[in-house]
Amino acid sequence: MNKKKMIPAVLLAGTFVILFGATCFLPDRIPFHFDVNGTAGWYASKYFLLLLTPVPYLIYHQFTHRKK
């Protein structure tokens, strides 16, 4: 694996490690959506954040590795 491909993989793995460590300190339910009055309308589990972690990487990968 060359250096150009290894940097995003290391960043993604590092993000998972930091986020997994942070989930120990988060409450069980996290508000994700707030209405105009500032009240929470949608809650999710703290482990839901781990599912959303690869999304920015996948978007980055999609735009940087297009076939021409």
N, C-alpha and C positions, 0 to 999 in steps of 0.2 A: 504494500500500500504506500503510495507516494505521499509526500507532505501535504499537497493540496487537498487530498481526500481525507487525510487524517485529522486536520484541524476541526472541521465541522463535527466529526464523530467524537472527538475528545470534548468539544464544547457541549454536545448533547449529553454525553455521559456525565460530565461534570454538573450539568444542570439537574439531571436526575438525582445525583448524589446529594446536592445541596437541598433540593426540594424534598427529597425523602427525609432528610434530617430535620427540615423545617416542619414537616407534618406532625412530628412529635409534640410540637408546641402550639399547634393550631387547635381551635375548638372542633368538636365533632361535626357541627353544621356551620357552613360558611355562607353568608348571603351573597348572591351573585347578581341579582337584579333589583334595582331600586326604582320606585315610581317617582312622580314629580314631587310628591310630598316628602320624600326621603325615607319612606318605609320599605322594608325589604319585602319583595314579592316572591322571590324564588331562592330556595336554599339547596345546597348540595353538600355531599360528604366531603371531608377534607381530602380523601383519596381521589376525588374527581379531578383535582389539579394534576395528578400524575398522568391521567389520560390526555389532558390538554397540552402537556409538555412537548410532544413531538410535532405539534401543528406548525409552529413557526419554522422549524427545521424543514418540514416537508414542503412548505411554501417556498422557502429559500432554495431548496433542491430543485423544485419544479421550474423556477425561473432561471436558475444558473446552469442547468444541465439540459437545455433544449437541444434537440437535434436540428441541424440546419440543412 
